[in-house]
Amino acid sequence: MAATGKPSIICRSRELVDRGRGIRFTVRRRGETTPAFVVRFDGAAHAYVNRCAHRSLELDWIEGDFFDAFGEHLLCATHGARYAPASGACVGGPCGGAGLVKLAVREENGDVLLEPGDDIHLIDPEAVT
């Protein structure tokens, strides 16, 4: 089934620093309210459902801190599962090969946009400054 609707603004592009803090947002996915986040890695924005594949916990203990100390991997602060920032693939720790759920985003006119999907919708677009 094809996606319908218009993309939703998550944040301004300038708010994402490469390998820096991420921006949290909330989506409705498969009828469930779900936390999500977007980060910048190697110049591109990447978004994921904020749920570790090892345990169904949010990755960040400190809001927006998703990268490890070296800025190389996304890190679950609870048990140390590590994920590739560009794909969400498990690269180490207790994730057992299971990756993060990637969300389709793009950048346009200075905004980071969540692409519309049949089972994914932004539900709390915070005020964009």
Helices and strands as residue ranges (DSSP letters): E 8-12, G 13-15, E 23-29, E 32-41, E 44-49, E 74-75, E 82-83, E 90-92, E 102-103, E 105-108, E 111-114, E 120-122
